[in-house]
Amino acid sequence: MIFLELVLQNFGPYSGKQVINLNPKIDEETSHPIILLGGMNGGGKTTLMDAIRLALYGPRAQCSTRGNLSYSDFLNQCVNNKIDPVADTRIELLFEHIENDKPIKYRVVRSWTKNPKDGKDTLGILGDSDTWPDALVNIWDEYIENLLPLGISNLFLFDGEQVKELAEQEIPPPVVVDAIRGLLGLELADRLAVDLDILVNRKLKEVGNSKDLANLEEIETRLTQQQEDYQTTEEKVEILKNQVEELEQKQQEAFDKFISEGGKIAAERNQLELQQNTKTAEIEQVRQSMCELAADVLPLALIPNLLTQAQAQGEKEFRHQQIQISKDLLIERDRRLLTWLNQVEISPIEVEKIQSFLIQDVDSLYAKTFQTEAPWLLADDETLSQLDNLIYHLQNSKLSAKEKLTLLKNKEEEIHTLERQVQTAAAPEDYTKLRQALESAQNQVVEAKANYETIRRRLADLETIIAKSKRELSDYTVENIKHKNSEHIITSAAKVQNTLKIFREKLTLRKLNKLEEEVKNCFLYLLHKSDLVHRITIDTKTFSLLLYDLNGKPVPKHRLSAGEKQLLAIAFLWGLAKVSGLRLPVAIDTPLGRLDSSHRQNLVDKYFPAASHQVILLSTDTEIGKKEVETLRENEAIAREYLLKYDSSTRQTTIQPGYFW
């Protein structure tokens, strides 16, 4: 099977008609397996996977965004939100497969409009002759089950989240378990066992005598009534669940109104007023400390120029005093020198020259320090020191006053804020109404939840009662209805059930052994540590993987790195696909996840080109980056490349040829 073309029209973020050529053939002789589609998160990659699933399986499709939505609601959700409501939304998937040794092409077409009639889409199958084979439309679900069964489709159409979930869980998720059961043929065996039970009960009813038949019918009537009660109760549970959700919404609205209209502030009025009083007391303390500053040296800050002038004058007069003292000392020394010179044998003329020189020298030394202004401050050393200390203390007081002014301003702003909050508080009568409305909504929610829990427990009790009635019916039919004509049916059915059980066990072991070998080979092929795992086994009940090393000792899964766990999950899916024996395309959404560079390169080199004859990769620019895409191009693994270009302003995606690089 090969997907050849996917056409999207007004589907999800894809506005208008957009066509993607998925054919891996470059020409008649050349074929490359990979179709690479790049897009950022939210750009529509997962939507393409959903489109393929929806085209193939319709209402049965396991689409990512469907959840618990009805098929009609899901179709409405898939309609592009920018188009006319009456415009068609359409998906076409053209594929080719071999039928009776001949290649056959079919184009699956599903179309619908907003709010589709009867909650369904219109299905059409276009064959090679461009005709609509109505017969194939009517049996399409059975037909596609033969080509790509829904139960194992997740082995071929999977995403990174599925790989992540499979990697992190000890037991495979339900979708993988269902795929394994479908692959092993266990679903068929289980269905056959159920059919045998139905056949036995039907035959026993047919051959039972009138008394036995009456008892049997009484049990069946009771069981039918119980099942009807269960259905009715289940509907009530759903109604009450919706009622609880609606009341919780009303409670939230009442709470929002309580908050927005000042109810919360009114409830906290006393606390706010207490805070206001506290802030007022703090302001009074700040004011008192400022008064203390004003009673000290702070008023001198009003005459800073006078203080500076006095300090400068004091320093000037002090320096002049020092200079005068030194000058007097120098003159006294010169006088002694001249006296001595007059006593020694030096001529008066020489002495006179020396005296003249000394006088000129003193005059030149102190010429620049001559004071024209007479001293007026006449401060001594102690007074000048006190003046310096006063100025220093004044600077500290000014800084302290500035800090206290800032603190006072902040405290006053806090008081204003508290006053505004108190003013926005609801009036006492309004607060009472708001509080009563909120309490009423809360009480309604509590009551509705209690009713919901009561009915839910009733539903659980009915499940137990129904199970008991079924056991009673089974016991009655086996133990009490004995008839000659039914013995052969019962005996044969029991033998068949035993044989079926043995067959199921042997089939499981046989296929699991093959699957274990395939998973191990795939894992070692992808892993760069060839000595990490020697053997892999699969639990026959839970289908969980168990790893063993070369010495036969278990390798706990938690010892694997996050990348190795992802490679193990991919190897598991790859092995399942191989064991299925089906030649089908593989589509992978966000494939590389949290892999490191070496593991990522292993996938690029080994897995993607070999996963299938057709591999559709949907990746972001950080998963298959420039290095990886160049490797795939060099290995001639890529047939076609597309870029899903998302416009955030219009919330629309267009498909363009080429990749990010």
N, C-alpha and C positions, 0 to 999 in steps of 0.2 A: 504494500500500500504506500502511495506517495501523495502528499498534498501538493497540488499544482498552483492553486490560486486562492487567495482570500479577498473577498470584496466586502467592505464596510460602507454602509450608507446611513448617516445620521445615528450612528451607534456610539453611545457614551460620548467621549470628547471628540469623536471623529465626525465632523460636520461635512455634509455633502457626500459624494461618492468617491471612495479611495480604494485603490487596487494594489495588492501586494503579490508579486510573482514569487511563488515558493518553490518553483521547479529547480531541483539541484543540477539539472543538466545544463551545461554551458552550450553544447552543441550535440549533434547526434553521437559523437564518439567520446566526448569529455563530460565528466560529471564530478562535481565536488559536493561533499555531504552537507556542509554547514550553510545555513541561512542566518545571517547575523543582523539583528535589529537592536539598535541602541536607543536609549531614552533615559531621561532623568526620572527620579522617583516622582510618582504622580502624573507621569506623562502619557500613560496609556498602555504600558507593556502588559500588565495583568489583564487589561481589557481585551487584548488580542487573544490571550489564552482562554478567557471566558467565551469569546466569540467562537473559537474552534469547538469548545465543549458544547455550547448552546446549539451550534449548527448540527452537530452529530446526535445529541441526545435530547434536545428540547426540554420538556418539563423535568426530565430525570437528570439534567446536567448538574454537576456539583461545582457551581460557579463560586468564585471567591467572595463576592459581595452579596450573595443572595441571603445567606443566614436562614432565618425562619420566615422569610417573605413568601407569600403565595406566588404562584407563577405569574399571575396577572400583575401583581404589584412589582414583581421583579422586571417584567417586560417594560412597565411604565418607567421604572428607575433607569433602564438602559437607554431610553429615548434621549437624544441630544437636547439639552435645555434651551438651545438657541433657535430651534426650527419651529415652523407652524405646527400646531397640534394635530392637524389633519394630514400632515406630510407622512410618507412611509418611512419606517425604519426597517433596514434590510441587512441580512447577512447571507453571503454566498460562499460556499466552500467547494472548490473543485478538486477532486482527488481521482487517482487511478489505482486500480488493483487488478489482479489476475483472476479471471473467472472462466472456467472451462478451458484453461491453457491459453486464454486470449486476454490482452489488456483491455479493460473496460473503464470508461470515464463516466463519473456521475457528478453533477453539480447540485449540491444540497442548498435549497433556498428557503429561508425563513423570513417572513415579513409581517409587520404589524404597525399599528398606529397607537397614538396615546390613548389610554383606556380601551384596549382592544376588546372587540365583541366576544362575549362568553369567556373573557380572560385568557384567550388563546392566540397563538400566532397562526399564520397560514404557511403550511409546509408544501414545498414542491420539489420534485426530483427531475432534473433535466438530464436526459441521456445523450448518447453520441449523436443521435439523429435529431437533436433539438426538439424532442417530444417530451410530454409529461407522462411518464408511466404511472398511471393512477394506482395500479395494483401494488407497485412498490411503495407508494406513499402510504397505503393502508397497512402494510406490514413492515414499515421502516424500522420500528424498534427491534423486531426480531431479526431483521436483515443486518443492522449495524452490530447487533450482539454477536453475530457470526464473524464479522470482520474485526471489530475492536470492542470486546465486551466491556460494559461499563465498570464491572467489578475490578478489572485489571487496567483500566485506562490511566489510573494514577501512576502506573509504572512507566508510562510513556509520556504523559502530560503532567509534569510536576514542577514545583517552584522551590525557591530557596527556603521559604518558611517550612515546607514539608520536610526538606532535608535537615533543617535546623531542629525541628521537632523530633524527627527520627534519630538525630545524633544525640540529643540531650536526654531522651527517655530510655529507661532500661527496657521497657516493653514497647513494641512498635505501636504507633497511633492507630485508631480504628480504620482509617482509610487504607493503610498498608496491610493491616490484618485482613480486611475484606479482600484486598487484591491477592494476598497469599492464599486465602481459602478458595477464591475463584480459580487461581492458578492450579492449585492441587486437586481441584474437583471436589472439594469437601462440601460446597454448597449443594451440588447435585445429590450427594449421598445423604445429606441432612434432609433435603426436600423429599427424597424417596422414602426416608424413614417416617416423616410426617404423613405422607400419602398412604403408607401402609397402615398407620394407626387409624386414619380416616376410613379406609376400606374395611378394616376389621370392625370398627364401631358400626358402620353402615350394615354390614352383613349380620352382625349380632342382633341388631335391631329388627332386621327382616325376619330372622328365624326364631326370635324369642316367643314364648307362649304369651297369652293375654295378660296374665298376672305380671310376669316379668316385664312385658312391654309397657304395662301401665306404670310400674315402678320406674322403669327407664325414662318414660315420657315425663313422669313427675319430676325426676331429677333434671331432665333437660329443660322443662318449663321453668323450674326454679332457677337454673343456671342462666336461662335467657333473661328472666326478670332481673336477676342480679347484674347481668351485663348491661341491661337497659338503665338500671339504677346507677351503675358505674358511669355510663356515658352522660346521664343527666347531671350527676355530681361533678363529673369532670368539666362540664359546661359551666356549672355554678362556680367552680374553682377559678375558671378563666374569667368569668364575669366579676367575681370578687377581687381577683388580682388586678383587673383593669380599674375597678372601683378604688382599690387601695392606691393605685398610681395616681388617679385623678384627685383623690383627697389629699395625697401628699403634695401634689402640685398646688392645690388650694391652700394648704398649710404654709407652703413656701411663699405664696402670694400674700397671705395674711402676715407672715413674719416680715416680708419685705416692706409691706405697708406700715407695720408697727415700727420698723426702723426709720423709714423715710419720713414719717409724720411725727417723729419726736417721741415715740413711745419708749424707746430704749433710754433716751436721755431723761425723760420724765421719771423713769424707774430709778435712775441714778442721780436724781436731783440732790438728795441729801449728801451723797458722796461728793458731787461737784461743788456744793456750797461749802462743805468742809475743806475741800482743796482750796477754794477761794479764800476762806478765812486764814488758812495756813499761809498762803501766798501773801496776804495782806500783812500778817504778823512778820513775815520775813522782810517785807518792804520796810516796815517800821524799824526793824533792826538795822537795815542798811542805812536808813535816814539818820538814826541815832549815831551810828559810827561816823557818818559824814559830819554831823554836828561836832563830834569830838575832834575831827580833823580841823574843822573851822575854828575851834577854840584853841588850837595849837599854832603852829607857824604858817598854816595854809594861807591866811589873809595876806601874808607878805608876797604871795604870788601875784598880787595886784600891782606891785612896784618892782618888777624884775629888773628894769633899767637902772633904778636907783641902787639896787643891791649890787648889780654888776659894776656900776660906776664906783661905788664905795670900795668894792673888792679890788678893782684895778688901781684906784688912787692909793689904797693902803699898800699894795705891792710896790707901786711906784715910789712912794715915800720911804718904804723900808729899804729898797735898793739904793735910794739916794743917801740914806743914813750910812749904809754899808760902804758906799763909795767915799763919803766924806771922812769916815774913820780911817779907811785905807790911805786916803790922801794925806791926812794929818800925820799918820805914822810915817809915810814916805818923806814928808817935809822934815819931820823930826830926825829921821836917819840922815838926811842930806845935811842938816845943821851940824850934827855930830861929826860927819865926814869933813866938813869945812873947818871945823874947830881943830880937828886932828891935822889937817893939811897945813893949817897956819902954824902948828907946832913943829912940824918937820921942816927940813930945808928945801922948801919950794918957794919960788919967787911969788910975790903978791900978784904979779900979772897972770901967772899960770893959775893961781888960786881963783882969781877973778873969772878967768875963762871957764874954769870948771864949775864955778858957781852959776855963771850965766847958762852953761849947758844944762845943769841940773834943773834950773828954774824953767827953761824952755821945755825940757823933757817932761816935767810934771804938768806943765800947762797943756802940752800936746796929748798926754795920756788922758787927761780929764776934760779935754775940750768938748768932747761929744756928750759927756754926762752932765754938762752944766745945766742947772735947773733955773729956768727963767721964772717959774711960778713958785711962789712961796708955799710951803706945806701948810695945809689947813685941817687935814684929818687928824694928824698927830696921834695915830693909833699905835699901841705897843704890840709886841709879838703875841701875847695871850689874846688880845682883842681880835687881831687878824685871824688867829686860829679858830676862835669862836665863830667869827663870820663865815669861814670856810665850812665849819660843821653845820652852821645854820643853813647855808645854801644847799649842802648835800642832803640834809634832812628835808628841806623844802622840796627838792626834786622827788624824793621818795614819797612824800605826802601827795604831790601832784599825781604821780603814777597811781597811788592807792585810790585817790579821789576819782581818777578816770575809770579805773576798774569798777569802783562802786557805782558810778553813774551808768556804766554799761550793764552791770548786774541789775540796777534799779529799773532800767529800760526794759530788760528781758522779763523781769518779774511783772512789770506793769502790763507788758504784752500778753503774758500768760494769764493774768487776771482778766484782761479784755476778752481773750479767747474763751475762758470759762464763763464769763458773763454772756457772751454770744450763745454758747451752748445751752446755758440755762434759759435764755430767752427763746431758743428754738424748741424747747421742750413743750410737749403737748400740755394743754390745760388739764386739770385733774379729771373733769368729766370726759374729755376726749381720750385721756389716757385709759380711763376705765373701760370705755367702749373698745378701744384698740386691744387692750389686754383680754377682754371677754371674747372678742372675735378670734384672737389667736388661740386662747384656751379652748374655744369651741372647735376650731379646726383641728387642734391637737387631739382632743377627745374623740372626734369623728375618725381620725386616723387610727387611734388605738382600738376603737370599737370595730372598725372595718378589718384591721389586722387580726383581731381576735376571731371574728366571723370566718375570715379566710383560713386561719389556722384550724378552726373547728371542722370546716368542710374538707380541708386537706387531709386531716386525720381520718375523717369519714371515708375519704377516697382510699386511703391506705388500708382501712379496715375492710372495705369492699374488695380490694385486691386479695386480701387474705381469705375472705369468704369465698370468692370466686375460685381461688386456687384449691380450697378445700372441697368445693362442689365438683371441680374437675377431677380431683383425686377420688372422690366418692363415685363419680360416674365411671372412672376407669376401673376402680375396684369392683364396682357392681357388675360391669359388663364382663370382667375377667372371671370373677368368683361365682356369680349367681346365674348368669345366662349360659347354661351348658346345653348344647343341643348337638345331636348326632351330625346334622348337616353342617354345623359350624366348626366342629372339631378340626376338620382338615384345614379350614381357612386359618383358624387360630394357630394351629401347630405349624403350618407352613409359614405364616407371617412371622412367628417367633423365630423359626429357623432362618428366615430371610433377614430378620433384624440382626441376629447373631452373626450371620455371614457378612451382612453389610458392615457391622461394627469391625469385624476382622479385616474386611476389605479396606475400610477407611483407615485403619491403623497401618496396614501394610502399604497402602498407597501413600499415606503421609510420610512414612519412613523412607520409602523408595524415592519420592520426589524431593524430600528434604535432604537426603544424602547428596543428591545431585546438586541441589541448590547450595548446600554447604560448600561443596567443592568449587562451584562457580563463584560464590561470594568471596571465598578465600583467594582464589586466583585473581579476581578483579581487584581486591584490596591490596595484595602484594604487588600487582602490576602498577597500581597508582601510587603506592607508598615508596618512599626512598629508603626505608629501614626494612631490609629484607629479613632480618633476624627477629623482628618484633613479634610476629605471630606465625606459628607453625600449623595450627589447626583451628577451624571455626566450627562450632556446632550450633544448631538451632533447636530451641525447646519445642517439643511437639504440641504443647498446650498454649503457651503464651507467644511462641514464635520469637522470643528474645534471643539475641546473639550471645554466645559464650566463646571467649578467646583463650587459646592455650599457647604457651611458648614451646621452645624446642625440647624442654625437659618435661613436658606434659603438665606443667603447673598453670593454673588459671591466671589470665592477665586481666585484672579488674578494669572495667571500662573507664573508671575515673582516672586511671593512670595515663590514659591517652590525652594528648593535647586537644584543644578545640578543633584545630585543623585536621588532626588524625580522626577524630570522631566524625567530622563531616565527610572525610574520604571513606570511612567505613559505611556511613549511611548511603553515599553514592554507590559504593560497591554493592551494597545490599540491593538497591533498586536496579542496578545494572545486571546483577546476577539473576534477579527475578525476571527481568525482561528477556535475558538469554534463555532461561529455562522454559519460558512460555513457548518458545519455538515460533513465535509470530514475527513476521517481517513487517514492522510497523515504524512510522516516523517517531522521533523523540523530540519533544518540545520542553525546554527548560527555561523557567523564569528566574531571574536573579541567581545565577548558578554558583558564584564563587564565595559569597558570604564572608566569613571571618578567616579565610585561609591565608596562611603566610605565603611569601613569594615562591618558596620551593614547591609547596603543595599545589599552589595555583598553577605553576608552570607544568607540573605533572598532569593536571587536568587538561590544560591547553594542549600539551603534546600528545597525551595518551588517550584521554577519555573522549573529548569532544569529536575528534576525527573518526573514532572507532565505535561510538555509542550506537550508531545505526547508519543505514544508507542515507537517511535524511535527518539532520539535527537542526532544529530551530532554536537559536539562542536569543534570549531577550535580556539585555544587560545594560547596566549603567556604565558611565565612563570610568568609574573607580574599580569595577570588577574586571571587565575585559578592557584593560587600558591600552595605551599606545604600544607598549612592549608586547603584550599578548596578541593584539590584532596583527601586528607585523609578523609575529611568529606564525600565526595561522595563514597569513598571506604567503609567506615564504614557503610554507609546507603545502601550498595549493589546496587548502582545506575549505576555503570559503567560495561558495558559488555566487551569492548575492549579499549585498549590504544595504541596509536602510537605516534612516535616522528618524525617530519619532520627535518631531519638532513641536514643543508645547509652548503656546502663547499664554502667559499668565494673565494678561489683560482681558483676553476674550475667553480664556479657559477652554481653548480648542487645540486639537493636535492635528498636524498634517504629516503625511508620510513622504519623506524625501529620499532619493537615492544617496548612497554613501553612508559612512560611519562618522564618528566624532573626528577622526583624523584621516 
